[in-house]
Amino acid sequence: MKLLSQINVLKEKQRKGIDFREEERNMAEIISKCSSSLYKSRLIDILALERKNWSYHILKSLIHDPDEKVAEKAVDTIAVFQREIDFQRMFEEAADANGFVKSWIVMITGHIGWTRDIRNEIFMERMEYLVKSSQESGYVPFYSYRWMFLVSEDETYFTKILDGIEHKNHEMRYHAMYVIDGMLEPRVLERKHLEEIRKRLYANSKCEVRYCRIYRERILRVLNQQLNRSREEWIYPEEAVFYEKISPMCRDQITPEVLIAYCVFRVYYPIDDGVDEVLKILYQARECWNDNRFLIFAAYMESVYGEKAENIFLKKLTETKQAEQKAIVFLLQAIWEMEKVPEDYINHKALKFAEKTETKDNIKGDGRMAAGKAV
């Protein structure tokens, strides 16, 4: 039986409330060892509802999966079991895990200890041990400091997380922001903490690489909302100059590069209906350019945010038939199909296009570079 069929069998039996027999358990074990990250991810969704020893042991094996996303999802699901032994041992059991998965294990360790109401002195002792035993210079400590701050309310630990925003290493800054983002969700921070986070993020805005900058803007949106700041106040002074300069410009005076920059600006800073305005601008400009950069950007925006029955930008891009862009076109088609039916996790049309991006003919030479830039 094919793996997808096996997954569907497990899902159907679970839906009907039928207990898994040894045959189905063995089936789950086989799927957990396959090479498909998608199938393993779907299996984890099934195991999350099976609060049994056999499902727990399969999940424990998946925290060593080579795919970081699968391992992270397995750790996340293990937290549902809330076993105290994971508070005591899971970090050591995952000694071979990469930096991010390890840091996520620390996050879950704290969650289990918090949920099970472990005594404060034991909780703090465990977190301090994780900080000292970690060889990483940032990942694990940030998550440990988060829990130590929440348990002890000692501002020292909060300051240590904020110091991570100013770390010289881009990845460390990203992880510090990731931890801060998690602290905003339960809204446990006071206004003074929110103001200090905003101040630190702004101070380091000019030295960010792209992925850090994107994440920083996401956090700032949440902060500004929680601080009840008006949307006009969200924009930094130097960026407001760019906004004021480009807004009144005529469409025929704007190059593709400037238009794309402006559209990205509007998506990040929704002073009004940012996304709607961007889509409107793209539709108005569609007859002006056949520039591939414009078409790729517009096709992506239409796939993710548009509501029309047809992606006209993707159609136009497909008609150009440039061999070096095959991978990008297939990738955009996969996104388009997935966004049309987002609840369909195993979308065969989307998978079909995604698989085509990996064929040798589509990723060699300039095509490989193009696909990398698109991602």
DRENDO-731144 format. One line per 4 residues: number of its first residue (from 1); their letters; for each residue y, x, z of C-alpha. Coordinates in Angstrom, 2 decimals. Each point is the difference from the previous one (the first is absolute). Example, Ala and Ser with C-alpha at 12.3 -4.5 7.8 and 13.67 -1.06 7.14 Angstrom:
<pts>
1> as> -4.50/12.30/7.80; 3.44/1.37/-0.66
</pts>
This chain:
<pts>
1> mkll> 0.00/0.00/0.00; 3.44/1.35/-0.92; 2.39/0.88/2.81; 2.50/-2.72/-0.89
5> sqin> -2.79/-2.59/0.07; -1.09/1.30/3.40; 3.53/-0.33/1.35; 0.19/-3.58/-1.29
9> vlke> -3.34/-0.80/1.67; 1.28/1.32/3.33; 3.29/-1.92/-0.34; -1.76/-3.26/-0.85
13> kqrk> -2.44/0.25/2.92; 2.87/0.81/2.33; 1.98/-2.96/-1.32; -2.95/-2.30/0.71
17> gidf> -0.41/1.44/3.50; -3.48/1.40/-0.72; -0.99/2.97/2.18; -0.71/3.17/-1.95
21> reee> -3.66/1.00/-0.07; -1.23/3.58/-0.16; 0.07/-0.23/-3.80; 3.74/-0.80/-0.01
25> rnma> 0.70/2.69/2.59; -1.74/2.57/-2.20; 2.05/-1.31/-2.91; 3.20/0.63/1.96
29> eiis> -1.22/3.51/0.87; -0.56/0.78/-3.69; 3.45/-1.28/-1.00; 1.61/2.15/2.72
33> kcss> -1.44/3.10/-1.69; 1.00/-0.84/-3.57; 2.72/1.83/-1.93; 2.30/-3.01/-0.49
37> slyk> 2.89/-0.11/2.45; 0.73/-3.60/-1.08; -3.50/-1.19/0.91; 0.08/1.84/3.32
41> srli> 3.35/-1.58/0.79; -1.41/-3.47/-0.74; -3.01/0.81/2.19; 2.31/0.87/2.90
45> dila> 1.60/-3.45/-0.30; -3.46/-1.50/0.43; -0.95/2.30/2.90; 3.22/-0.90/1.83
49> lerk> -1.44/-3.49/0.60; -3.43/1.27/1.09; 0.50/1.07/3.61; -3.47/1.53/0.31
53> nwsy> -1.33/3.46/0.76; -1.30/0.51/-3.55; 3.39/-0.74/-1.60; 1.74/2.17/2.58
57> hilk> -2.22/2.99/-0.87; 0.68/-0.39/-3.73; 3.73/-0.05/0.71; -0.31/3.15/2.10
61> slih> -1.62/1.75/-2.97; 2.84/-1.08/-2.28; 2.67/1.80/2.05; -1.37/3.16/-1.66
65> dpde> 0.40/-1.44/-3.51; 1.68/2.41/-2.45; 2.40/-2.76/-1.08; 2.85/0.01/2.53
69> kvae> 0.74/-3.71/-0.47; -3.61/-0.99/0.66; -0.19/2.20/3.10; 3.30/-1.39/1.30
73> kavd> -1.14/-3.60/-0.56; -3.29/0.71/1.80; 1.90/1.39/3.00; 2.28/-3.02/-0.03
77> tiav> -3.00/-2.35/0.04; -1.75/1.89/2.78; 2.99/-0.86/2.19; -1.06/-3.65/-0.22
81> fqre> -3.14/0.82/2.00; 2.16/1.40/2.83; -2.75/2.22/1.38; 1.12/2.28/2.78
85> idfq> -2.27/2.75/-1.26; 2.29/0.28/-3.05; 2.96/0.54/2.33; -1.95/2.88/1.55
89> rmfe> -1.73/1.61/-2.97; 1.06/-1.11/-3.49; 2.50/2.81/-0.53; -2.65/2.63/0.71
93> eaad> -2.53/-1.81/-2.20; 2.43/0.23/-2.93; 0.59/3.75/0.20; -0.53/0.31/-3.77
97> angf> 2.52/-2.72/-0.88; 3.23/0.88/-1.80; 3.39/0.03/1.71; 1.08/-3.56/-0.71
101> vksw> -3.35/-1.58/0.93; 0.01/1.98/3.23; 3.48/-1.19/0.82; -1.08/-3.58/-0.71
105> ivmi> -2.95/0.48/2.36; 2.48/0.99/2.71; 1.97/-3.15/-0.78; -3.14/-2.13/0.37
109> tghi> -1.06/1.90/3.12; 3.29/-0.98/1.60; -0.41/-3.59/-1.20; -3.47/-0.26/1.58
113> gwtr> 1.22/1.50/3.27; 3.01/-2.34/0.02; -2.11/-3.08/-0.79; -2.65/0.81/2.59
117> dirn> 2.73/0.69/2.56; -1.19/3.52/0.80; 1.72/1.36/3.12; 3.28/1.76/-0.81
121> eifm> -1.02/3.38/1.42; -3.24/0.01/-2.04; 1.86/-1.19/-3.09; 2.64/2.72/0.27
125> erme> -2.60/2.66/0.71; -1.88/-0.92/-3.16; 3.13/0.03/-2.16; 1.12/3.37/1.40
129> ylvk> -3.45/1.40/-0.75; 0.25/-1.18/-3.62; 3.38/1.71/-0.39; -1.30/3.28/1.40
133> ssqe> -3.30/-0.03/-1.89; 1.55/-0.74/-3.37; 0.38/2.87/-2.42; 2.45/-1.95/-2.16
137> sgyv> 3.65/0.70/0.65; 1.16/-3.60/-0.24; -2.38/-2.75/-1.05; -1.94/-0.65/3.20
141> pfys> 2.78/0.70/2.54; 2.35/-2.59/-1.51; -2.54/-2.76/0.54; -0.80/1.29/3.49
145> yrwm> 3.70/0.08/0.92; 0.33/-3.61/-1.15; -2.57/-1.23/2.50; 1.19/2.32/2.75
149> flvs> 3.52/-1.40/-0.39; -1.22/-3.61/0.07; -2.15/0.60/3.09; 2.35/2.21/2.02
153> edet> 3.38/-1.10/-1.46; 0.96/3.67/0.19; 2.78/0.59/-2.57; -1.21/3.58/-0.50
157> yftk> -2.90/-1.19/-2.15; 2.26/-2.22/-2.11; 2.30/2.97/-0.62; -2.97/2.11/-1.15
161> ildg> -0.82/-2.60/-2.66; 3.63/-0.05/-1.15; -0.07/3.81/-0.22; -2.76/-0.43/-2.58
165> iehk> 2.52/-1.61/-2.38; 1.77/3.37/-0.11; -3.18/2.03/-0.53; 0.23/2.58/-2.79
169> nhem> -3.27/-1.26/-1.51; 0.34/-3.14/-2.16; -3.44/-1.28/0.98; 0.77/0.31/3.70
173> ryha> 3.21/-1.97/-0.50; -1.95/-2.69/-1.82; -2.47/-0.31/2.88; 2.78/-0.15/2.56
177> myvi> 1.55/-2.85/-1.99; -3.40/-1.70/-0.29; -0.33/0.00/3.79; 3.55/-1.30/0.43
181> dgml> -0.71/-2.76/-2.51; -2.95/-1.12/2.13; 2.18/-0.10/3.07; 2.43/-2.39/-1.66
185> eprv> -2.59/-2.71/-0.65; -0.54/-1.15/3.60; 3.74/0.40/0.67; -0.56/1.87/3.24
189> lerk> 3.02/2.25/-0.52; 3.44/-0.60/1.45; 3.19/0.00/-2.07; 0.84/3.55/1.07
193> hlee> -3.35/1.16/-1.41; 0.61/-1.78/-3.30; 3.46/1.54/-0.30; -1.37/3.47/0.69
197> irkr> -2.72/-0.42/-2.67; 2.59/-1.15/-2.56; 2.26/2.93/0.86; -2.80/2.55/-0.42
201> lyan> -1.21/-1.50/-3.27; 3.49/0.05/-1.45; 0.61/3.60/1.10; -3.05/1.15/-1.97
205> skce> 0.47/-2.21/-3.06; 1.23/2.77/-2.30; -3.00/2.30/0.40; -2.75/-2.55/-0.63
209> vryc> -2.57/0.25/-2.77; -0.58/-3.22/-1.94; -2.89/-1.50/2.01; 1.77/0.71/3.31
213> riyr> 3.21/-1.54/-1.31; -1.78/-3.19/-1.08; -1.61/-0.35/3.41; 3.26/0.76/1.78
217> eril> 1.74/-2.83/-1.87; -2.78/-2.40/0.93; 0.39/0.82/3.69; 3.79/-0.27/-0.21
221> rvln> -0.30/-3.51/-1.40; -1.97/-1.09/3.06; 2.40/1.81/2.33; 3.06/-1.58/-1.58
225> qqln> -1.55/-3.44/0.27; -0.87/0.51/3.66; 3.49/1.35/0.70; 1.51/-3.06/-1.76
229> rsre> 2.04/2.19/-2.34; 1.45/-1.68/-3.08; -1.56/0.93/-3.32; 3.20/1.70/-1.15
233> ewiy> -0.35/2.35/2.99; -3.45/1.10/-1.14; 1.37/2.19/-2.77; 0.96/3.58/0.84
237> peea> 3.60/0.92/-0.95; -0.99/2.45/-2.76; -2.39/-2.56/-1.50; 2.62/-2.73/0.15
241> vfye> 2.11/2.11/-2.38; -2.85/-0.02/-2.51; -0.44/-3.75/0.39; 3.70/-0.74/-0.52
245> kisp> 0.20/2.34/-2.97; -2.90/-1.40/-1.96; 0.24/-3.73/0.77; 2.86/-0.85/-2.40
249> mcrd> -1.31/2.18/-2.85; -0.88/-1.71/-3.28; -3.67/0.04/-0.94; 0.66/1.89/-3.24
253> qitp> 1.62/2.84/1.95; -3.02/0.60/2.21; -2.76/2.44/-0.98; -3.66/-0.78/0.84
257> evli> 0.06/2.57/2.82; 3.10/-1.52/1.63; -1.27/-3.55/-0.41; -3.32/0.86/1.66
261> aycv> 1.83/1.77/2.85; 2.20/-3.05/0.49; -3.00/-2.37/-0.01; -1.83/2.11/2.58
265> frvy> 3.18/-0.02/2.09; 0.15/-3.81/-0.14; -3.65/-0.33/1.03; 0.51/2.29/3.00
269> ypid> 3.26/-1.65/1.04; -0.31/-3.78/-0.48; 3.67/-0.76/0.67; -0.68/-3.30/-1.72
273> dgvd> -3.17/-0.94/-1.88; -0.72/3.60/-0.98; -3.31/-0.45/-1.82; 1.13/-3.14/-1.85
277> evlk> 3.13/1.81/-1.16; -2.05/2.98/-1.19; -2.35/-2.20/-2.04; 3.01/-1.77/-1.50
281> ilyq> 1.55/3.34/-1.04; -3.29/1.19/-1.52; -0.37/-3.16/-2.09; 3.58/0.32/-1.23
285> arec> -0.62/3.61/-1.03; -3.38/-0.56/-1.66; 1.43/-0.29/-3.51; 2.16/3.10/0.39
289> wndn> -2.61/2.69/0.53; -3.46/1.02/-1.04; 0.28/2.94/2.38; -3.43/0.54/1.54
293> rfli> 1.39/0.85/3.43; 1.80/-3.33/0.04; -3.08/-1.91/-1.20; -2.30/1.62/2.56
297> faay> 2.38/-0.76/2.86; 0.68/-3.55/-1.22; -3.72/-0.70/-0.51; -0.73/1.10/3.55
301> mesv> 2.81/-2.11/1.48; -1.15/-3.03/-1.98; -3.61/0.55/1.14; 0.86/0.20/3.68
305> ygek> 3.01/-2.32/0.34; 0.13/-2.17/-3.12; -1.20/-3.60/-0.24; -0.28/-0.43/-3.77
309> aeni> -3.32/-0.71/-1.72; 0.31/3.06/-2.24; 1.17/3.54/0.67; 2.16/0.51/-3.08
313> flkk> 0.83/3.62/0.92; -3.67/0.91/0.29; -0.69/-1.70/-3.33; 2.80/1.99/-1.65
317> ltet> -1.23/3.23/1.56; -3.53/-0.69/-1.25; 1.31/-0.51/-3.53; 1.51/3.50/-0.07
321> kqae> -3.57/1.38/-0.12; 0.91/3.48/1.20; -3.24/1.77/0.82; 1.41/2.04/2.87
325> qkai> 0.98/-3.21/1.81; -3.38/-1.75/-0.07; -0.70/0.74/3.66; 3.37/-1.42/1.09
329> vfll> -0.48/-3.16/-2.08; -3.46/-0.61/1.42; 1.29/0.62/3.52; 2.82/-2.51/-0.49
333> qaiw> -2.44/-2.53/-1.45; -2.21/0.41/3.08; 3.00/-0.60/2.29; 1.03/-3.04/-2.07
337> emek> -3.47/-1.56/0.20; -0.28/0.72/3.73; 3.38/-1.50/0.83; -0.76/-3.16/-1.99
341> vped> -2.85/-0.81/2.42; 0.72/2.13/3.12; -2.59/-1.81/2.12; -2.80/1.07/-2.38
345> yinh> -0.99/3.31/1.60; -2.65/0.75/-2.61; 2.05/-0.80/-3.09; -2.22/0.93/-2.93
349> kalk> 2.82/0.07/-2.57; 2.07/2.29/2.20; -3.02/2.24/0.64; -0.70/0.18/-3.72
353> faek> 3.49/1.32/-0.75; -0.04/2.32/3.03; -3.27/1.56/-1.15; 1.50/0.66/-3.45
357> tetk> 2.72/2.16/1.59; -2.71/2.43/1.09; -1.61/0.56/-3.40; 0.34/3.50/-1.40
361> dnik> 1.84/-1.14/-3.12; 2.74/-1.59/2.09; 0.72/2.70/2.57; -0.02/3.22/-1.98
365> gdgr> 3.13/1.87/-0.91; 3.28/-1.83/0.35; -1.84/-3.19/0.91; -1.13/1.53/3.28
369> maag> 3.56/0.99/0.87; 1.27/-3.44/-0.95; -2.62/-1.74/2.15; 0.89/2.22/2.94
373> kav> 3.69/-0.85/-0.32; -0.77/-3.70/-0.26; -1.96/0.05/3.23
</pts>
